[in-house]
Amino acid sequence: MKRFYLAVFISIVVLFVAFPVHAEDGTGSHWHYITIGFAMAFASAICGLAQGKAISSACESLARNPGAAGAIRFALLLGLVLIESLVLYTLLIAFLLYFKLPA
């Protein structure tokens, strides 16, 4: 539970740091590029942890019940696709922000 609260706290701190960055008039500050990088790093890290947990649970359930391999494999692949889509959406948003913001 401590890790959850720590992750929430870090997320809130990052969001509060991002507000002043986007409120600037864009004269010589490049903090938005760093913010985009941190967003991609957080999304990739969290999705990597989630995929590891999903694969671990699938392997454990296959070891306990090999007869349900088809259903477990389908649920695992569907879950991995949905988890990975979060990183792809973050990458899309990062590209849109990168090319929209002034250099």
Contacts in CASP RR format, 6 or more apart in sequence:
PFRMAT RR
TARGET T0000
AUTHOR 0000-0000-0000
METHOD contacts of the structure
MODEL  1
MKRFYLAVFISIVVLFVAFPVHAEDGTGSHWHYITIGFAMAFASAICGLA
QGKAISSACESLARNPGAAGAIRFALLLGLVLIESLVLYTLLIAFLLYFK
LPA
11 42 0 8 1.000
14 38 0 8 1.000
14 42 0 8 1.000
17 35 0 8 1.000
18 35 0 8 1.000
21 29 0 8 1.000
21 31 0 8 1.000
21 32 0 8 1.000
21 35 0 8 1.000
22 32 0 8 1.000
24 31 0 8 1.000
26 102 0 8 1.000
32 97 0 8 1.000
32 101 0 8 1.000
33 98 0 8 1.000
33 101 0 8 1.000
36 94 0 8 1.000
36 97 0 8 1.000
36 98 0 8 1.000
37 94 0 8 1.000
39 90 0 8 1.000
39 93 0 8 1.000
39 94 0 8 1.000
40 87 0 8 1.000
40 90 0 8 1.000
40 91 0 8 1.000
40 94 0 8 1.000
43 86 0 8 1.000
43 87 0 8 1.000
43 90 0 8 1.000
43 91 0 8 1.000
44 87 0 8 1.000
44 90 0 8 1.000
47 83 0 8 1.000
47 84 0 8 1.000
47 86 0 8 1.000
47 87 0 8 1.000
48 83 0 8 1.000
50 83 0 8 1.000
51 80 0 8 1.000
51 83 0 8 1.000
51 84 0 8 1.000
54 76 0 8 1.000
54 79 0 8 1.000
54 80 0 8 1.000
54 83 0 8 1.000
55 76 0 8 1.000
55 80 0 8 1.000
58 72 0 8 1.000
58 73 0 8 1.000
58 75 0 8 1.000
58 76 0 8 1.000
61 68 0 8 1.000
61 72 0 8 1.000
62 68 0 8 1.000
62 69 0 8 1.000
62 72 0 8 1.000
65 72 0 8 1.000
END
